[in-house]
Amino acid sequence: MFSDTEYDLIVVGAGHAGCEAAAAAANLGSQVLLVTMNMNTIAQMSCNPAMGGVAKGQIVREIDALGGQSGIITDRTMIQFRMLNRSKGPAMWSPRAQSDRMRFAEEWRLTLEQIPNVDFWQEAVTGLLIENDACVGIRTALGIEFRSKTVVLTNGTFLNGLIHIGEKNFGGGRAAEKNSRGITEQLMELGFEAGRMKTGTPPRVDGRSLDYSKMEVQDGDANPSRFSYLDTPPLTGQRPCYITYTNERVHEILREGFEKSPMFQGRIKGLGRATALAWKTKSTALPTRTVTRFLWSPKAGAPSNAT
Ligand SMILES: Cc1cc2nc3c(=O)[nH]c(=O)nc-3n(C[C@H](O)[C@H](O)[C@H](O)COP(=O)(O)OP(=O)(O)OC[C@H]3O[C@@H](n4cnc5c(N)ncnc54)[C@H](O)[C@@H]3O)c2cc1C
């Protein structure tokens, strides 16, 4: 045993879910250990650096009402705010913020570090300690064991994660990050069923290579609101998003590549939302459709140009 401390709670994975779980338990007085593969990717925004949107915006506000940190951190780091669905009734209004990806992650880390009863451990968890049919802790890749009354798994997209890019596929949790092995296998031995969900993401491009003057500007709200009901700072200096459309020539190029596409060749089998891959489906299902809307968001926020 590496540590004599028996934690109240061990949280595996410091994504958004893990950060919120660790902060909530610690703020309620629990002694918490947050174990994550890489301290530099705490609360990393995987794809679109947005919080909220339809349905998700209401959840972030509910988390805020329950005392959570997500709304506060979004308010402190956002660079654009829009209330979606304003043309409909208030029950349909959905707050959505674009955050500065780097500031968002930094703000979460600073917030967690200010909670005295959160300890951190940087390593991959490879197994659970099971005694008398109960989970009593975790084991890491180095064989180090930590004990706790409760373990919360918030591994996100990492459990036996598989990345497909064109005709290639390889194990990975996110771009340039290893997947997590061991936990799924153990859970299955214990009688759990495991399935696979998928997500999709567009390529990142260098913002300096885009001609924004040819795009439609999508500004944030003139009077931006906030996520948190607490006294978070008002948003100043908003940045716009930009909208472009595909044309028939682009669709031709896409169709030429379909035979290399893992989705269209059936190499990806799974459940889940199509996110950014939706345009592919549209191009195939509706071959006469000539435009698909693209939203270019300031992916990384200032000062980076990754878009
Ligand atoms: C390419 C891509 C695009 C996506 N696009 C969208 C999108 O457009 N919209 C959307 O809503 N969602 C999208 N998602 C899903 C996104 O992952 C979730 O919305 C969100 O990040 C989930 O948060 P989380 O806290 O559950 O997990 P994650 O953010 O995935 O965090 C998991 C954390 O756990 C850590 N971890 C995992 N396993 C272990 C282990 N064994 N030991 C130690 N640490 C571990 C990881 O290092 C990571 O820090 C996308 C995901 C990917 C990969």
The ligand as a Gaussian input file, in Angstrom:
#p B3LYP/6-31G(d) Opt

LIG

0 1
 C      -12.558000      13.607000     -30.663000
 C      -13.694000      13.831000     -29.702000
 C      -14.707000      14.703000     -30.048000
 C      -15.752000      14.945000     -29.192000
 N      -16.701000      15.842000     -29.538000
 C      -17.696000      16.154000     -28.682000
 C      -18.638000      17.173000     -28.975000
 O      -18.595000      17.807000     -30.028000
 N      -19.607000      17.436000     -28.073000
 C      -19.692000      16.746000     -26.893000
 O      -20.571000      17.024000     -26.098000
 N      -18.807000      15.776000     -26.613000
 C      -17.825000      15.479000     -27.463000
 N      -16.906000      14.507000     -27.155000
 C      -17.107000      13.741000     -25.971000
 C      -16.336000      14.341000     -24.814000
 O      -15.387000      13.378000     -24.485000
 C      -17.285000      14.603000     -23.678000
 O      -18.234000      15.570000     -23.997000
 C      -16.587000      15.077000     -22.408000
 O      -15.255000      15.381000     -22.585000
 C      -16.696000      13.959000     -21.465000
 O      -16.151000      14.381000     -20.235000
 P      -15.692000      13.309000     -19.228000
 O      -15.293000      14.019000     -17.992000
 O      -16.746000      12.254000     -19.091000
 O      -14.444000      12.568000     -19.894000
 P      -13.136000      13.078000     -20.612000
 O      -13.170000      14.516000     -20.897000
 O      -12.906000      12.117000     -21.722000
 O      -12.031000      12.850000     -19.491000
 C      -11.628000      11.585000     -19.035000
 C      -10.407000      11.785000     -18.187000
 O      -10.084000      10.569000     -17.549000
 C       -8.701000      10.307000     -17.674000
 N       -8.592000       8.852000     -17.643000
 C       -9.250000       7.981000     -18.431000
 N       -8.967000       6.727000     -18.068000
 C       -8.106000       6.811000     -17.021000
 C       -7.436000       5.855000     -16.214000
 N       -7.618000       4.550000     -16.388000
 N       -6.610000       6.290000     -15.246000
 C       -6.424000       7.622000     -15.031000
 N       -7.043000       8.584000     -15.753000
 C       -7.872000       8.181000     -16.735000
 C       -8.276000      10.940000     -18.976000
 O       -6.899000      11.214000     -18.992000
 C       -9.158000      12.198000     -18.965000
 O       -8.516000      13.227000     -18.254000
 C      -15.814000      14.262000     -27.971000
 C      -14.801000      13.368000     -27.638000
 C      -13.747000      13.153000     -28.484000
 C      -12.653000      12.203000     -28.097000

